[in-house]
Amino acid sequence: MQGIREQLKKVIQDLYGLDFDPEITPSPDNIDADYSTNAPLKLAKTLHKSPMTIGEELLEAFVSICDNGSKLASEPRNDGRERSGEQKVSITPPGFINFTLSNEYLAEKINELTDDFDESIKSGAFKDKTVICEFSDPNPFKVLHVGHLYTSIVGDSISRLFEYAGAKVIRANFGGDVGLHVAKTMYILEQKPLDELTIEDIAKCYVEGTAAYDDDEVARQEITKLNKEIYKINNENLHNSPLADLYWKGRELSYQYFKDFYNTIGVKFDKFYPESSVASLGLKTVEEQLERGVYEVSDGAVIFNGEKYGLHTRVFVNQEGVPTYEAKDVGLIFTKWDDYHFDKSVVITGSEQLDYMKVVLKSVEQYAPELVERTSHLTHGLVKLPGGIKMSSRKGNFLKAVDVLDMVKDELKNEYNSSDGIVALAATKYAFLKYKMGGNIIFDPKESVKMTGNSGPYLLYACVRAKKILASANNTSEEHNRRRGDYGATEARDDGPEGAFRRSVIADAESSLMKKILEYKEVLAEAVHEMAPHKLANYLYELAQEFSRFYEHCPVIGCENESERLRLVKVYLDTMTHGLNLLGINIPEEM
């Protein structure tokens, strides 16, 4: 599709002087073609011509380019199981241009991929650009829940997509090591001296502290006081007091717990930003902009009046002079800029943060619009188990991140008597990544491990099957050469994946697999541009389905076209391996 798009774009530029990017999509079932474009319909209003007239003009110019060296020509596809002939380009009402790829074109492109796969699918969309991706963002003194697992998996995949596109990517993690949640936890911890503090102790104390803050006015006042004391302990790096010792111990325990979990799921971070590290800059920035009228004082607090912009009003500095989450996010934006001078900043949060971030970014837009312009805020919905139970860390009935992984492992054990960690992690990651980010997700552990359907294990099995074909070919080739050597033969058998695709007659299952493989680079371009791992995930599922049909209808080992079909299997496996890597998924040797 990429080659057709580029050629058609050039034709539109030459004919009409327009910089227009045509959309090329697979043709509907009722059209005997591989791909179609509605470019004539899209251009009709601008050019003041009928779509069919534009289509005829584009078709003539496009065929002229084909006749001058392209492998795209004019014969149709046969109706039978075998595919032969060259490309057909046609127009159908009300203004669609249709393309059928020639066998020669398919073979040439597959050969290019197998000769140098990495170079063929290379992208420079973000070459020499710096992208900072902030995601996961757990708060110390709380445990990781399923939402943190989801955003960690999605954020890592988006980071990998940008790296594929040539960017230098910094994975950042922002967490609240100071704030009301810490004070609520510490309020209970002080009352329950523990010989061995664990992350589970901390989680329980947070739930109890939240209940005390909500229900007990005396506790509320004590927690408010603690909040200021903890802020001072952190800001001035104070030690040698029971409260300080407890605070630093809890913070250290939390960060080690985070790092251990990220290592378990194969996600790395280049930079951890505790809220305390950006709070001072946020407070300073808000105070400076208060003098310039961006922020204003209300009831002793500093606010941003969002109503002026169709948003809501939020407090940036509370009545005690302590910066709120909003001010800390202001400090984070400028700290990221000071650290990396990014070309793009991506922030991934839950959808409940959407309106909050709109206010923060709108306030910063008043005095640093260029930073807001470079910032993209992506949101995701809730992750729920079947049954629709809403879970909350405030009430303690939330689903922990480790619980999700354990449930998937249990299902693997029950269904297949397997405890393979690679497969369990792949099942979990793919179950999240196949959905478009934004809406809520129903995560079903049982569905996630199925070997059929749109699941991680299905994709892994489709890859392992291809590996076995290639391994079998290598073993056969080695045995063949050994036997030939017994009779004094020295030449190697040329039937491995290195043999170029040369046939002019191709079975339908082969051509379908080839066409799907050739869509990969365009799918990657869309996934990068839209920061949409789900597009890649669902493409890989479709590719695996095409390979299953190929496997069913096209014998490989021992057939007369073994060399070429091995080449096709190899480029299929290269594509799957590359794509799954961008999803953070590894392929096991056996299943």
C-alpha positions in Angstrom: 0.0 0.0 0.0 2.9 2.4 0.8 4.2 2.3 -2.8 0.7 2.9 -4.3 0.1 5.7 -1.9 3.4 7.5 -2.7 2.8 7.1 -6.5 -0.7 8.4 -6.3 0.3 11.3 -4.0 2.9 12.3 -6.7 0.3 12.1 -9.4 -2.1 14.3 -7.5 0.7 16.8 -6.9 1.8 16.8 -10.6 -1.8 17.1 -12.0 -3.4 19.5 -9.5 -0.6 21.0 -7.5 -2.2 19.7 -4.2 -0.3 18.2 -1.3 -2.9 15.5 -0.7 -2.3 12.3 1.2 -4.7 9.6 -0.3 -6.1 6.9 1.9 -5.5 3.4 0.5 -7.6 0.6 2.1 -8.3 -3.1 1.4 -11.0 -3.3 -1.2 -14.5 -4.4 -0.3 -15.4 -8.1 -1.0 -17.6 -7.1 -3.9 -14.7 -5.5 -5.8 -12.2 -7.8 -7.5 -9.2 -5.9 -6.4 -6.7 -5.8 -3.6 -6.8 -2.1 -2.6 -9.0 0.9 -3.2 -8.9 4.7 -2.7 -11.7 7.2 -2.5 -9.3 10.1 -3.4 -11.5 11.2 -6.3 -14.5 11.7 -4.0 -12.3 13.6 -1.5 -10.9 15.9 -4.2 -14.2 16.6 -6.0 -15.2 19.6 -3.9 -11.8 21.2 -4.0 -11.3 20.7 -7.8 -15.0 21.4 -8.7 -15.1 18.3 -10.9 -17.1 15.1 -10.7 -15.4 12.2 -8.9 -15.5 10.0 -12.0 -13.7 12.7 -14.1 -11.0 13.1 -11.4 -10.7 9.3 -11.2 -10.2 9.0 -15.0 -7.5 11.7 -14.9 -5.7 10.1 -12.0 -6.0 6.6 -13.6 -4.5 7.7 -16.8 -1.6 9.5 -15.1 -1.0 6.6 -12.7 -0.9 4.0 -15.5 1.6 6.2 -17.3 3.9 6.0 -14.3 3.4 2.2 -14.2 4.3 1.9 -17.9 7.5 3.9 -17.3 9.2 1.3 -15.0 6.8 0.3 -12.3 5.9 -3.4 -11.8 2.3 -2.4 -11.8 0.5 -3.2 -15.0 -2.8 -4.3 -16.5 -3.9 -7.9 -16.4 -6.5 -9.1 -13.9 -6.3 -11.9 -11.3 -7.6 -15.4 -12.2 -10.7 -16.6 -10.5 -9.2 -20.0 -9.5 -6.9 -21.0 -6.6 -3.8 -20.0 -8.6 -2.9 -16.3 -9.1 -1.1 -15.1 -12.2 -0.7 -12.0 -14.3 0.1 -8.4 -13.5 -1.6 -5.5 -11.8 -5.0 -4.1 -12.8 -5.9 -0.5 -12.1 -9.5 0.4 -12.6 -12.2 2.9 -11.6 -15.7 2.2 -10.3 -18.6 4.5 -9.5 -19.1 6.8 -7.7 -15.3 7.5 -7.8 -13.1 4.7 -6.5 -9.8 3.7 -8.0 -9.0 0.0 -7.5 -5.6 -1.7 -7.6 -4.7 -5.4 -7.9 -1.1 -6.1 -7.2 0.9 -8.1 -9.7 2.7 -11.3 -8.7 5.9 -9.8 -9.9 5.4 -6.8 -7.6 4.6 -9.0 -4.6 7.6 -11.2 -5.2 9.9 -8.2 -5.6 8.7 -6.7 -2.4 9.0 -9.9 -0.4 12.5 -10.4 -1.7 13.4 -6.9 -0.6 12.1 -7.7 2.9 14.0 -11.0 3.2 17.2 -9.4 1.9 17.2 -6.7 4.5 14.1 -6.7 6.7 15.2 -4.0 9.2 16.2 -1.6 6.4 13.0 -2.2 4.4 10.7 -1.4 7.3 12.8 1.4 8.8 11.1 4.7 9.7 12.7 8.1 10.2 9.5 9.9 11.2 11.0 11.0 14.5 14.7 10.8 13.6 16.8 13.1 15.8 13.8 13.9 17.9 13.6 13.6 21.7 10.4 12.2 23.1 9.6 11.8 26.8 6.9 9.4 27.7 5.5 9.6 31.2 3.4 6.7 32.3 2.6 4.4 35.2 3.0 7.1 37.8 2.4 5.1 41.0 2.4 6.9 44.4 4.8 5.6 47.1 3.0 4.5 50.2 0.4 2.7 48.0 0.5 -0.6 46.1 0.4 -1.0 42.3 -3.1 -1.7 41.0 -4.4 -3.0 37.7 -4.5 0.5 36.3 -0.7 0.9 36.9 -0.2 -2.4 35.1 -2.3 -1.3 32.1 -0.6 2.1 31.7 2.9 0.5 32.2 2.2 -1.9 29.3 0.7 0.7 27.0 3.3 3.3 27.8 6.1 1.0 27.1 4.7 0.0 23.8 4.1 3.6 22.7 7.8 4.3 23.8 8.9 1.4 21.6 6.9 2.7 18.6 8.7 6.1 18.9 12.1 4.4 19.2 11.2 2.4 16.0 10.5 5.8 14.3 14.0 7.0 15.2 13.3 9.0 18.4 15.5 9.2 21.5 12.9 8.2 24.1 13.0 8.9 27.8 10.6 6.8 29.8 9.6 8.8 32.8 7.7 7.9 36.0 6.1 10.6 38.2 4.9 9.7 41.7 3.6 11.4 44.8 6.2 10.9 47.5 4.5 13.8 49.4 0.9 14.8 49.6 -2.3 14.0 51.5 -2.2 10.2 50.7 1.2 10.0 52.4 -0.1 11.9 55.5 -3.2 9.5 55.7 -0.9 6.5 55.6 1.6 7.9 58.1 -1.2 8.8 60.5 -2.1 5.1 60.9 1.5 3.9 60.7 2.5 6.1 63.7 -0.2 4.3 65.7 1.0 0.8 64.7 4.7 0.5 65.2 5.8 -2.5 63.1 9.0 -4.5 63.5 9.0 -5.4 59.8 7.3 -2.8 57.5 5.9 -4.3 54.3 4.2 -2.8 51.3 1.0 -4.6 52.3 1.1 -2.9 55.7 1.4 0.4 54.0 -1.6 -0.3 51.7 -3.8 -1.2 54.6 -2.8 1.9 56.5 -3.7 4.1 53.5 -7.2 2.6 53.5 -7.6 3.1 57.2 -6.2 6.6 57.0 -8.6 7.6 54.3 -11.5 6.4 56.3 -10.3 8.4 59.3 -9.8 11.5 57.3 -13.3 11.2 55.8 -15.2 10.3 59.0 -13.3 11.9 62.0 -12.8 15.7 62.2 -10.0 15.3 64.8 -8.2 12.9 62.5 -8.6 15.2 59.6 -6.9 18.0 61.4 -4.0 15.7 62.5 -3.6 14.4 59.0 -3.6 18.0 57.6 -0.9 18.9 60.1 1.1 15.8 59.2 0.9 16.7 55.6 2.8 20.0 56.2 5.4 18.2 58.4 6.1 15.5 55.8 6.4 18.2 53.1 9.0 19.9 55.3 10.9 16.6 56.1 11.2 15.9 52.3 11.9 19.5 51.2 14.6 20.0 53.8 15.8 16.4 53.8 15.3 16.0 57.5 16.3 12.9 59.4 16.7 11.8 63.1 13.1 11.9 64.2 10.6 9.0 64.5 8.4 10.5 61.9 11.3 11.2 59.5 12.7 7.7 59.9 9.3 6.1 59.3 8.8 8.3 56.2 12.1 7.6 54.6 11.8 3.9 55.3 8.4 3.7 53.7 9.5 5.7 50.7 12.5 3.5 50.1 10.4 0.3 50.5 7.9 1.7 47.9 10.4 2.5 45.3 12.1 -0.9 45.6 8.8 -2.6 45.3 8.0 -0.6 42.1 11.4 -1.4 40.5 11.0 -5.1 41.3 7.6 -5.2 39.7 8.6 -3.3 36.5 11.5 -5.8 36.1 9.0 -8.6 36.3 6.9 -7.2 33.4 9.9 -6.2 31.4 9.3 -2.4 31.6 12.2 0.0 32.2 12.3 3.6 33.2 15.0 6.1 32.5 13.8 8.8 35.0 11.9 8.8 38.2 10.4 12.1 39.2 9.2 12.2 42.8 6.7 15.0 43.3 9.0 16.5 46.0 11.7 17.0 43.3 9.4 19.3 41.2 7.2 20.9 44.0 9.5 23.8 44.6 9.7 24.8 41.0 6.0 24.4 40.6 5.4 26.6 43.6 7.8 29.2 42.4 6.3 29.3 38.9 2.8 29.6 40.2 3.8 32.5 42.5 5.6 34.3 39.6 2.6 33.9 37.4 0.3 35.0 40.2 2.0 38.4 40.0 1.3 38.5 36.3 -2.4 37.7 36.7 -2.5 34.1 35.4 -3.4 32.8 38.8 -5.4 34.5 41.5 -6.0 34.4 45.2 -9.3 33.1 46.6 -10.0 32.4 50.3 -6.3 32.4 51.0 -5.5 29.8 48.3 -4.0 30.3 44.8 -6.3 29.2 42.1 -6.6 29.1 38.3 -10.0 30.4 37.1 -10.8 27.8 34.5 -14.3 29.1 34.0 -12.8 31.8 31.8 -11.9 29.0 29.3 -14.9 26.7 29.7 -13.1 24.6 32.3 -13.4 24.3 36.0 -11.4 26.2 38.7 -8.7 24.4 40.6 -6.4 25.2 43.6 -2.7 25.3 42.8 -1.5 26.3 46.3 -3.6 25.6 49.3 -4.4 27.9 52.3 -1.4 26.5 54.2 1.0 27.6 51.3 1.6 24.0 50.2 1.6 23.3 46.5 -1.1 20.9 45.3 -0.9 18.2 42.7 -1.7 21.0 40.1 1.4 23.0 41.0 3.5 19.9 41.1 2.4 19.1 37.6 3.4 22.6 36.5 6.8 22.0 38.1 7.1 18.7 36.3 6.5 20.2 32.9 9.3 22.7 33.3 11.6 20.2 34.9 11.2 17.9 31.9 11.9 20.8 29.6 15.0 21.8 31.6 16.3 18.2 31.6 15.6 17.2 28.0 14.3 20.1 25.8 11.9 17.6 24.3 10.3 17.7 20.9 7.3 15.8 22.2 6.1 15.0 25.7 3.5 12.2 26.1 1.6 11.9 29.4 -0.5 8.8 29.9 -3.1 8.7 32.8 -6.5 7.3 33.6 -9.5 9.1 32.1 -10.5 10.5 35.4 -7.5 12.9 35.0 -8.7 14.3 31.7 -10.4 17.5 33.0 -7.7 17.9 35.7 -4.9 18.0 33.0 -6.9 20.3 30.8 -6.9 22.9 33.6 -3.2 22.4 34.3 -2.2 22.7 30.6 -4.5 25.6 30.0 -2.9 27.5 32.9 0.6 26.8 31.5 -0.5 27.7 28.0 -0.9 31.3 29.2 2.9 31.7 29.8 4.6 28.8 28.0 2.4 27.9 25.0 5.2 26.1 23.2 5.5 23.5 25.9 1.8 22.8 25.9 1.9 22.5 22.1 4.5 19.8 22.4 2.5 17.9 25.0 0.0 15.1 24.3 -2.2 13.8 27.1 -3.5 10.3 26.5 -6.1 8.7 28.8 -7.4 5.2 29.3 -10.5 3.9 31.0 -10.9 1.5 33.9 -9.8 -2.1 33.8 -12.5 -4.4 35.2 -13.1 -8.0 35.7 -16.1 -9.7 34.1 -19.2 -8.6 36.2 -18.4 -4.9 36.1 -17.3 -4.5 39.7 -15.8 -1.0 40.1 -12.7 -1.1 42.3 -11.1 1.7 44.3 -7.8 2.0 46.2 -9.5 4.3 48.6 -11.8 1.6 49.9 -9.3 -1.2 49.6 -11.3 -3.3 47.2 -9.1 -2.8 44.2 -7.4 -5.4 42.0 -3.6 -5.4 42.6 -1.3 -5.6 39.6 0.3 -8.8 40.9 -3.2 -10.3 41.2 -3.7 -10.0 37.5 -0.5 -11.8 36.6 -1.3 -14.5 39.1 -4.8 -15.0 37.7 -3.3 -15.5 34.2 -0.8 -18.0 35.4 -3.5 -19.9 37.2 -5.6 -20.1 34.0 -2.5 -21.3 32.1 -2.0 -24.0 34.7 -5.6 -25.0 34.7 -6.0 -25.1 30.9 -2.7 -26.4 29.7 -0.8 -27.5 32.8 1.8 -24.8 32.0 3.5 -22.2 34.1 5.5 -20.5 31.3 6.1 -17.0 32.5 6.7 -15.8 28.9 3.3 -17.0 27.7 1.5 -15.6 30.8 3.1 -12.2 30.4 2.3 -12.2 26.6 -1.3 -13.1 27.4 -1.6 -10.2 29.8 0.1 -7.6 27.6 -1.8 -8.5 24.5 -5.1 -8.6 26.3 -4.6 -4.9 27.2 -2.9 -3.8 24.0 -5.5 -5.1 21.5 -8.0 -2.5 22.7 -8.1 1.1 21.6 -7.0 3.3 24.4 -9.7 5.5 25.9 -12.6 3.2 26.9 -13.0 0.8 29.8 -11.6 -2.7 29.4 -13.1 -5.9 30.6 -10.2 -8.2 31.4 -11.1 -11.9 31.3 -8.1 -14.0 32.4 -9.7 -17.2 30.9 -10.1 -15.5 27.5 -6.6 -14.1 27.6 -4.9 -17.6 27.6 -6.9 -19.2 24.8 -4.9 -20.7 22.0 -7.6 -19.8 19.5 -9.0 -16.3 18.8 -7.5 -12.9 19.3 -5.1 -13.7 22.1 -1.4 -13.5 22.9 -0.9 -17.3 23.1 -2.5 -17.6 19.6 0.0 -15.2 18.2 2.9 -16.9 20.0 1.8 -20.3 18.7 1.6 -19.0 15.1 5.2 -17.8 15.6 6.5 -21.0 17.1 4.9 -23.0 14.2 6.9 -20.9 11.7 10.0 -21.4 13.8 9.5 -25.2 13.6 9.1 -25.1 9.8 12.4 -23.2 9.4 14.2 -25.4 11.9 12.9 -28.5 10.0 14.2 -27.1 6.8 17.6 -26.5 8.3 17.8 -30.0 9.6 16.7 -31.5 6.3 19.2 -29.3 4.5 22.1 -30.4 6.8 21.1 -34.1 6.4 20.9 -33.6 2.6 24.3 -32.0 2.4 25.8 -34.6 4.7 24.6 -37.4 2.4 25.8 -35.7 -0.7 29.2 -35.2 1.0 29.3 -39.0 1.5 29.5 -39.3 -2.3 32.0 -36.5 -2.7 29.6 -33.7 -3.5 30.6 -30.3 -2.2 27.9 -27.9 -3.3 25.2 -26.9 -0.8 21.5 -27.4 -1.5 20.0 -24.1 -2.5 16.5 -24.6 -1.0 16.7 -22.6 2.2 15.1 -19.2 3.0 17.9 -17.5 1.0 16.3 -18.6 -2.3 14.6 -15.7 -4.0 10.9 -15.7 -4.8 10.7 -16.0 -8.6 7.4 -17.7 -9.5 4.8 -16.0 -11.7 2.0 -18.3 -10.5 1.2 -18.0 -6.8 -1.5 -19.7 -4.8 -4.2 -17.5 -3.3 -3.1 -18.3 0.3 0.4 -17.3 -0.6 -0.6 -14.0 -2.2 -2.9 -13.2 0.7 -0.1 -13.7 3.2 2.3 -11.6 1.0 -0.1 -8.7 0.8 -0.7 -8.7 4.5 3.0 -8.7 5.2 3.5 -5.8 2.8 0.9 -3.8 4.8 3.2 -3.8 7.9 5.2 -0.6 7.3 2.0 1.4 6.7 0.4 0.0 9.9 3.5 0.9 11.8 3.3 4.5 10.4 -0.3 4.8 11.6 0.5 3.3 15.0 3.3 5.8 15.6 1.4 8.8 14.3 -1.7 8.0 16.4 0.2 6.5 19.3 -2.0 3.5 18.9 -0.5 0.1 19.8 -3.9 -1.5 19.3 -3.5 -1.0 15.5 -0.3 -3.0 15.5 -1.8 -5.6 17.8 -4.8 -6.3 15.6 -2.7 -6.3 12.5 -0.5 -9.0 14.0 -3.6 -11.0 14.7 -4.8 -10.7 11.1 -1.3 -11.6 9.9 -1.3 -14.7 12.1 -4.7 -15.7 10.7 -3.3 -15.4 7.1 -0.3 -17.5 8.1 -2.7 -20.2 9.5 -4.5 -20.3 6.1 -1.2 -20.5 4.3 -0.1 -23.3 6.5 -3.3 -25.2 5.9 -3.3 -24.8 2.1 0.4 -24.6 1.1 2.8 -27.4 2.0 6.4 -26.1 2.6 8.9 -28.8 3.4 9.4 -31.2 0.4 7.2 -29.3 -2.0 8.5 -28.2 -5.4 8.3 -24.5 -4.3 10.0 -25.2 -0.9 12.8 -22.6 -1.4 10.4 -19.7 -2.0 7.9 -20.7 0.6 10.6 -20.9 3.2 11.5 -17.4 2.2 7.9 -16.4 2.8 7.8 -18.1 6.2 11.0 -16.4 7.2 9.7 -12.9 6.3 6.4 -13.7 8.1 8.3 -14.6 11.2 10.5 -11.5 11.0 7.4 -9.4 10.8 5.7 -11.1 13.7 8.9 -10.9 15.8 9.4 -7.3 15.1 5.8 -6.4 15.8 5.5 -8.4 19.0 8.8 -6.8 20.2 7.1 -3.3 19.8 4.3 -4.6 22.0 6.9 -5.7 24.6 6.2 -9.4 23.9 8.8 -12.1 23.6 8.4 -15.4 21.6 9.2 -18.7 23.4 11.1 -21.5 21.7 8.4 -24.0 22.4 4.7 -24.1 23.3 
